[in-house]
């Protein structure tokens, strides 16, 4: 099971920015499950207007955009 879920969308430049920041952390790509918010109406309702959103599957805490590398690094540690 993935440690983190990244709720994102297709052709979303902010989502691309979030993924670039994630690549700068110590989180391996195998620990992140990327979910397109349009894949499910319920997910779209919860996250569609806020993407990208990173969710820690252990604590259910969320980090919504905008975030900086320092905030992301703290969130994933």
N, CA, C and O atoms as a printed pandas DataFrame, in Angstrom:
     atom_number atom_name residue_name chain_id  residue_number  x_coord  y_coord  z_coord
0              1         N          UNK        A               1    0.833   -1.187    0.000
1              2        CA          UNK        A               1    0.000    0.000    0.000
2              3         C          UNK        A               1    0.873    1.244    0.000
3              4         O          UNK        A               1    1.894    1.289    0.687
4              5         N          UNK        A               2    0.484    2.242   -0.757
5              6        CA          UNK        A               2    1.234    3.485   -0.851
6              7         C          UNK        A               2    1.144    4.271    0.449
7              8         O          UNK        A               2    0.107    4.273    1.112
8              9         N          UNK        A               3    2.216    4.925    0.802
9             10        CA          UNK        A               3    2.249    5.764    2.002
10            11         C          UNK        A               3    1.533    7.091    1.751
11            12         O          UNK        A               3    0.973    7.688    2.670
12            13         N          UNK        A               4    1.558    7.546    0.493
13            14        CA          UNK        A               4    0.950    8.822    0.145
14            15         C          UNK        A               4    0.070    8.676   -1.089
15            16         O          UNK        A               4    0.341    7.861   -1.971
16            17         N          UNK        A               5   -0.981    9.475   -1.135
17            18        CA          UNK        A               5   -1.815    9.583   -2.328
18            19         C          UNK        A               5   -1.711   11.026   -2.802
19            20         O          UNK        A               5   -1.888   11.968   -2.029
20            21         N          UNK        A               6   -1.421   11.176   -4.094
21            22        CA          UNK        A               6   -1.396   12.494   -4.701
22            23         C          UNK        A               6   -2.619   12.605   -5.587
23            24         O          UNK        A               6   -2.704   11.970   -6.638
24            25         N          UNK        A               7   -3.563   13.420   -5.151
25            26        CA          UNK        A               7   -4.749   13.687   -5.959
26            27         C          UNK        A               7   -4.381   14.786   -6.940
27            28         O          UNK        A               7   -3.913   15.857   -6.552
28            29         N          UNK        A               8   -4.600   14.505   -8.213
29            30        CA          UNK        A               8   -4.181   15.436   -9.250
30            31         C          UNK        A               8   -5.133   15.354  -10.429
31            32         O          UNK        A               8   -6.167   14.689  -10.371
32            33         N          UNK        A               9   -4.765   16.041  -11.496
33            34        CA          UNK        A               9   -5.571   16.037  -12.703
34            35         C          UNK        A               9   -4.700   16.013  -13.935
35            36         O          UNK        A               9   -3.501   16.285  -13.872
36            37         N          UNK        A              10   -5.308   15.690  -15.047
37            38        CA          UNK        A              10   -4.587   15.683  -16.312
38            39         C          UNK        A              10   -4.370   17.120  -16.774
39            40         O          UNK        A              10   -5.214   17.990  -16.562
40            41         N          UNK        A              11   -3.240   17.347  -17.399
41            42        CA          UNK        A              11   -2.873   18.668  -17.907
42            43         C          UNK        A              11   -2.995   19.742  -16.828
43            44         O          UNK        A              11   -3.536   20.823  -17.061
44            45         N          UNK        A              12   -2.488   19.423  -15.663
45            46        CA          UNK        A              12   -2.524   20.329  -14.513
46            47         C          UNK        A              12   -1.092   20.763  -14.208
47            48         O          UNK        A              12   -0.309   19.984  -13.664
48            49         N          UNK        A              13   -0.749   22.002  -14.555
49            50        CA          UNK        A              13    0.620   22.461  -14.343
50            51         C          UNK        A              13    0.978   22.549  -12.857
51            52         O          UNK        A              13    2.139   22.366  -12.492
52            53         N          UNK        A              14    0.005   22.823  -12.008
53            54        CA          UNK        A              14    0.272   22.846  -10.569
54            55         C          UNK        A              14    0.594   21.448  -10.062
55            56         O          UNK        A              14    1.433   21.278   -9.177
56            57         N          UNK        A              15   -0.076   20.448  -10.626
57            58        CA          UNK        A              15    0.190   19.054  -10.260
58            59         C          UNK        A              15    1.599   18.651  -10.705
59            60         O          UNK        A              15    2.303   17.932   -9.995
60            61         N          UNK        A              16    1.994   19.121  -11.878
61            62        CA          UNK        A              16    3.357   18.872  -12.357
62            63         C          UNK        A              16    4.371   19.515  -11.419
63            64         O          UNK        A              16    5.411   18.923  -11.128
64            65         N          UNK        A              17    4.077   20.714  -10.948
65            66        CA          UNK        A              17    4.966   21.393   -9.996
66            67         C          UNK        A              17    5.068   20.605   -8.694
67            68         O          UNK        A              17    6.154   20.468   -8.131
68            69         N          UNK        A              18    3.944   20.091   -8.221
69            70        CA          UNK        A              18    3.946   19.304   -6.979
70            71         C          UNK        A              18    4.769   18.034   -7.160
71            72         O          UNK        A              18    5.518   17.651   -6.261
72            73         N          UNK        A              19    4.641   17.384   -8.301
73            74        CA          UNK        A              19    5.420   16.168   -8.554
74            75         C          UNK        A              19    6.912   16.479   -8.632
75            76         O          UNK        A              19    7.733   15.682   -8.180
76            77         N          UNK        A              20    7.265   17.618   -9.196
77            78        CA          UNK        A              20    8.670   18.023   -9.255
78            79         C          UNK        A              20    9.218   18.252   -7.846
79            80         O          UNK        A              20   10.363   17.902   -7.558
80            81         N          UNK        A              21    8.405   18.838   -6.973
81            82        CA          UNK        A              21    8.831   19.023   -5.583
82            83         C          UNK        A              21    8.965   17.677   -4.877
83            84         O          UNK        A              21    9.909   17.464   -4.118
84            85         N          UNK        A              22    8.023   16.773   -5.126
85            86        CA          UNK        A              22    8.099   15.438   -4.514
86            87         C          UNK        A              22    9.373   14.716   -4.920
87            88         O          UNK        A              22    9.959   13.983   -4.123
88            89         N          UNK        A              23    9.798   14.923   -6.148
89            90        CA          UNK        A              23   11.017   14.283   -6.636
90            91         C          UNK        A              23   12.257   14.784   -5.893
91            92         O          UNK        A              23   13.299   14.128   -5.904
92            93         N          UNK        A              24   12.143   15.946   -5.252
93            94        CA          UNK        A              24   13.261   16.511   -4.496
94            95         C          UNK        A              24   13.286   16.046   -3.039
95            96         O          UNK        A              24   14.183   16.422   -2.284
96            97         N          UNK        A              25   12.320   15.243   -2.646
97            98        CA          UNK        A              25   12.273   14.725   -1.274
98            99         C          UNK        A              25   12.842   13.311   -1.254
99           100         O          UNK        A              25   13.247   12.775   -2.286
100          101         N          UNK        A              26   12.866   12.716   -0.066
101          102        CA          UNK        A              26   13.373   11.352    0.067
102          103         C          UNK        A              26   12.284   10.300   -0.127
103          104         O          UNK        A              26   12.512    9.125    0.161
104          105         N          UNK        A              27   11.119   10.691   -0.604
105          106        CA          UNK        A              27   10.012    9.762   -0.827
106          107         C          UNK        A              27   10.205    9.066   -2.170
107          108         O          UNK        A              27   10.351    9.715   -3.206
108          109         N          UNK        A              28   10.204    7.738   -2.135
109          110        CA          UNK        A              28   10.351    6.968   -3.364
110          111         C          UNK        A              28    9.029    6.971   -4.131
111          112         O          UNK        A              28    7.952    7.020   -3.538
112          113         N          UNK        A              29    9.131    6.919   -5.447
113          114        CA          UNK        A              29    7.921    6.959   -6.275
114          115         C          UNK        A              29    6.991    5.790   -5.972
115          116         O          UNK        A              29    5.781    5.902   -6.167
116          117         N          UNK        A              30    7.534    4.671   -5.499
117          118        CA          UNK        A              30    6.700    3.512   -5.154
118          119         C          UNK        A              30    5.834    3.771   -3.920
119          120         O          UNK        A              30    4.893    3.021   -3.657
120          121         N          UNK        A              31    6.142    4.816   -3.169
121          122        CA          UNK        A              31    5.373    5.161   -1.973
122          123         C          UNK        A              31    4.223    6.121   -2.283
123          124         O          UNK        A              31    3.446    6.471   -1.395
124          125         N          UNK        A              32    4.118    6.545   -3.546
125          126        CA          UNK        A              32    3.113    7.531   -3.932
126          127         C          UNK        A              32    2.167    6.935   -4.953
127          128         O          UNK        A              32    2.589    6.419   -5.988
128          129         N          UNK        A              33    0.886    7.010   -4.650
129          130        CA          UNK        A              33   -0.143    6.589   -5.599
130          131         C          UNK        A              33   -0.786    7.857   -6.138
131          132         O          UNK        A              33   -1.303    8.671   -5.373
132          133         N          UNK        A              34   -0.755    8.022   -7.441
133          134        CA          UNK        A              34   -1.328    9.199   -8.081
134          135         C          UNK        A              34   -2.740    8.855   -8.538
135          136         O          UNK        A              34   -2.952    7.859   -9.230
136          137         N          UNK        A              35   -3.699    9.681   -8.148
137          138        CA          UNK        A              35   -5.096    9.454   -8.517
138          139         C          UNK        A              35   -5.636   10.701   -9.210
139          140         O          UNK        A              35   -5.545   11.813   -8.689
140          141         N          UNK        A              36   -6.195   10.490  -10.387
141          142        CA          UNK        A              36   -6.840   11.564  -11.133
142          143         C          UNK        A              36   -8.202   11.825  -10.490
143          144         O          UNK        A              36   -9.011   10.908  -10.352
144          145         N          UNK        A              37   -8.450   13.054  -10.103
145          146        CA          UNK        A              37   -9.699   13.375   -9.403
146          147         C          UNK        A              37  -10.934   13.119  -10.261
147          148         O          UNK        A              37  -12.029   12.939   -9.727
148          149         N          UNK        A              38  -10.774   13.101  -11.566
149          150        CA          UNK        A              38  -11.921   12.868  -12.447
150          151         C          UNK        A              38  -12.259   11.383  -12.574
151          152         O          UNK        A              38  -13.206   11.018  -13.271
152          153         N          UNK        A              39  -11.493   10.530  -11.905
153          154        CA          UNK        A              39  -11.746    9.088  -11.974
154          155         C          UNK        A              39  -12.937    8.661  -11.126
155          156         O          UNK        A              39  -13.448    7.552  -11.281
156          157         N          UNK        A              40  -13.380    9.544  -10.226
157          158        CA          UNK        A              40  -14.469    9.194   -9.314
158          159         C          UNK        A              40  -15.196   10.474   -8.908
159          160         O          UNK        A              40  -14.552   11.427   -8.468
160          161         N          UNK        A              41  -16.520   10.518   -9.044
161          162        CA          UNK        A              41  -17.265   11.741   -8.690
162          163         C          UNK        A              41  -17.074   12.175   -7.238
163          164         O          UNK        A              41  -17.009   13.371   -6.953
164          165         N          UNK        A              42  -16.986   11.222   -6.328
165          166        CA          UNK        A              42  -16.799   11.559   -4.917
166          167         C          UNK        A              42  -15.429   12.214   -4.695
167          168         O          UNK        A              42  -15.317   13.219   -3.994
168          169         N          UNK        A              43  -14.403   11.635   -5.296
169          170        CA          UNK        A              43  -13.051   12.204   -5.183
170          171         C          UNK        A              43  -13.020   13.590   -5.817
171          172         O          UNK        A              43  -12.418   14.515   -5.273
172          173         N          UNK        A              44  -13.668   13.728   -6.963
173          174        CA          UNK        A              44  -13.717   15.029   -7.638
174          175         C          UNK        A              44  -14.387   16.076   -6.748
175          176         O          UNK        A              44  -13.930   17.216   -6.669
176          177         N          UNK        A              45  -15.452   15.687   -6.092
177          178        CA          UNK        A              45  -16.164   16.602   -5.192
178          179         C          UNK        A              45  -15.263   17.039   -4.035
179          180         O          UNK        A              45  -15.275   18.206   -3.644
180          181         N          UNK        A              46  -14.483   16.104   -3.490
181          182        CA          UNK        A              46  -13.625   16.411   -2.347
182          183         C          UNK        A              46  -12.384   17.214   -2.719
183          184         O          UNK        A              46  -11.985   18.118   -1.985
184          185         N          UNK        A              47  -11.769   16.886   -3.861
185          186        CA          UNK        A              47  -10.447   17.431   -4.165
186          187         C          UNK        A              47  -10.351   18.229   -5.461
187          188         O          UNK        A              47   -9.339   18.892   -5.691
188          189         N          UNK        A              48  -11.369   18.186   -6.310
189          190        CA          UNK        A              48  -11.280   18.790   -7.635
190          191         C          UNK        A              48  -10.864   20.250   -7.655
191          192         O          UNK        A              48  -10.088   20.656   -8.519
192          193         N          UNK        A              49  -11.358   21.035   -6.733
193          194        CA          UNK        A              49  -11.042   22.470   -6.704
194          195         C          UNK        A              49   -9.750   22.776   -5.962
195          196         O          UNK        A              49   -9.292   23.919   -5.960
196          197         N          UNK        A              50   -9.152   21.757   -5.327
197          198        CA          UNK        A              50   -7.974   22.009   -4.487
198          199         C          UNK        A              50   -6.699   21.353   -4.999
199          200         O          UNK        A              50   -5.651   21.493   -4.370
200          201         N          UNK        A              51   -6.757   20.640   -6.124
201          202        CA          UNK        A              51   -5.591   19.874   -6.555
202          203         C          UNK        A              51   -4.411   20.787   -6.882
203          204         O          UNK        A              51   -4.582   21.920   -7.332
204          205         N          UNK        A              52   -3.226   20.266   -6.645
205          206        CA          UNK        A              52   -2.875   18.957   -6.123
206          207         C          UNK        A              52   -2.997   18.898   -4.601
207          208         O          UNK        A              52   -2.774   19.886   -3.900
208          209         N          UNK        A              53   -3.354   17.723   -4.118
209          210        CA          UNK        A              53   -3.446   17.468   -2.681
210          211         C          UNK        A              53   -2.701   16.170   -2.395
211          212         O          UNK        A              53   -2.936   15.151   -3.045
212          213         N          UNK        A              54   -1.804   16.216   -1.418
213          214        CA          UNK        A              54   -1.071   15.038   -0.989
214          215         C          UNK        A              54   -1.663   14.574    0.330
215          216         O          UNK        A              54   -1.814   15.366    1.261
216          217         N          UNK        A              55   -2.001   13.282    0.415
217          218        CA          UNK        A              55   -2.602   12.719    1.626
218          219         C          UNK        A              55   -1.675   11.647    2.178
219          220         O          UNK        A              55   -1.218   10.767    1.448
220          221         N          UNK        A              56   -1.404   11.732    3.469
221          222        CA          UNK        A              56   -0.650   10.691    4.166
222          223         C          UNK        A              56   -1.652    9.603    4.536
223          224         O          UNK        A              56   -2.554    9.850    5.336
224          225         N          UNK        A              57   -1.513    8.421    3.978
225          226        CA          UNK        A              57   -2.497    7.364    4.197
226          227         C          UNK        A              57   -2.458    6.812    5.617
227          228         O          UNK        A              57   -3.407    6.160    6.053
228          229         N          UNK        A              58   -1.389    7.062    6.330
229          230        CA          UNK        A              58   -1.284    6.584    7.714
230          231         C          UNK        A              58   -2.062    7.481    8.668
231          232         O          UNK        A              58   -2.793    6.996    9.532
232          233         N          UNK        A              59   -1.899    8.796    8.504
233          234        CA          UNK        A              59   -2.504    9.747    9.436
234          235         C          UNK        A              59   -3.751   10.425    8.870
235          236         O          UNK        A              59   -4.503   11.064    9.606
236          237         N          UNK        A              60   -3.968   10.285    7.561
237          238        CA          UNK        A              60   -5.062   10.951    6.838
238          239         C          UNK        A              60   -4.910   12.472    6.802
239          240         O          UNK        A              60   -5.860   13.182    6.473
240          241         N          UNK        A              61   -3.725   12.973    7.137
241          242        CA          UNK        A              61   -3.473   14.412    7.039
242          243         C          UNK        A              61   -3.296   14.784    5.576
243          244         O          UNK        A              61   -2.828   13.979    4.770
244          245         N          UNK        A              62   -3.674   16.001    5.245
245          246        CA          UNK        A              62   -3.604   16.483    3.876
246          247         C          UNK        A              62   -2.691   17.700    3.780
247          248         O          UNK        A              62   -2.626   18.531    4.686
248          249         N          UNK        A              63   -1.996   17.775    2.661
249          250        CA          UNK        A              63   -1.222   18.957    2.316
250          251         C          UNK        A              63   -1.712   19.406    0.950
251          252         O          UNK        A              63   -1.451   18.757   -0.062
252          253         N          UNK        A              64   -2.428   20.531    0.934
253          254        CA          UNK        A              64   -3.015   21.038   -0.308
254          255         C          UNK        A              64   -2.159   22.157   -0.871
255          256         O          UNK        A              64   -1.478   22.873   -0.137
256          257         N          UNK        A              65   -2.207   22.292   -2.171
257          258        CA          UNK        A              65   -1.488   23.350   -2.874
258          259         C          UNK        A              65   -2.072   24.703   -2.489
259          260         O          UNK        A              65   -3.291   24.806   -2.348
260          261         N          UNK        A              66   -1.279   25.723   -2.316
261          262        CA          UNK        A              66    0.142   25.809   -2.628
262          263         C          UNK        A              66    1.004   25.384   -1.438
263          264         O          UNK        A              66    0.686   25.672   -0.284
264          265         N          UNK        A              67    2.097   24.694   -1.749
265          266        CA          UNK        A              67    3.086   24.361   -0.725
266          267         C          UNK        A              67    4.475   24.477   -1.322
267          268         O          UNK        A              67    4.678   24.355   -2.530
268          269         N          UNK        A              68    5.421   24.716   -0.430
269          270        CA          UNK        A              68    6.819   24.861   -0.824
270          271         C          UNK        A              68    7.568   23.603   -0.434
271          272         O          UNK        A              68    7.051   22.756    0.295
272          273         N          UNK        A              69    8.789   23.492   -0.925
273          274        CA          UNK        A              69    9.600   22.309   -0.653
274          275         C          UNK        A              69    9.784   22.097    0.844
275          276         O          UNK        A              69    9.729   20.959    1.311
276          277         N          UNK        A              70    9.999   23.159    1.601
277          278        CA          UNK        A              70   10.207   23.013    3.050
278          279         C          UNK        A              70    8.957   22.432    3.730
279          280         O          UNK        A              70    9.066   21.572    4.603
280          281         N          UNK        A              71    7.777   22.904    3.328
281          282        CA          UNK        A              71    6.543   22.375    3.901
282          283         C          UNK        A              71    6.336   20.917    3.503
283          284         O          UNK        A              71    5.930   20.092    4.322
284          285         N          UNK        A              72    6.616   20.614    2.258
285          286        CA          UNK        A              72    6.474   19.246    1.769
286          287         C          UNK        A              72    7.437   18.313    2.475
287          288         O          UNK        A              72    7.053   17.214    2.876
288          289         N          UNK        A              73    8.672   18.730    2.633
289          290        CA          UNK        A              73    9.678   17.904    3.310
290          291         C          UNK        A              73    9.255   17.608    4.738
291          292         O          UNK        A              73    9.404   16.477    5.202
292          293         N          UNK        A              74    8.734   18.591    5.435
293          294        CA          UNK        A              74    8.252   18.378    6.801
294          295         C          UNK        A              74    7.059   17.434    6.814
295          296         O          UNK        A              74    6.961   16.569    7.685
296          297         N          UNK        A              75    6.156   17.591    5.862
297          298        CA          UNK        A              75    4.945   16.760    5.792
298          299         C          UNK        A              75    5.299   15.294    5.567
299          300         O          UNK        A              75    4.690   14.418    6.181
300          301         N          UNK        A              76    6.252   15.012    4.715
301          302        CA          UNK        A              76    6.552   13.608    4.372
302          303         C          UNK        A              76    7.516   12.949    5.355
303          304         O          UNK        A              76    7.742   11.742    5.275
304          305         N          UNK        A              77    8.083   13.716    6.273
305          306        CA          UNK        A              77    9.043   13.112    7.227
306          307         C          UNK        A              77    8.358   12.605    8.492
307          308         O          UNK        A              77    9.022   12.076    9.384
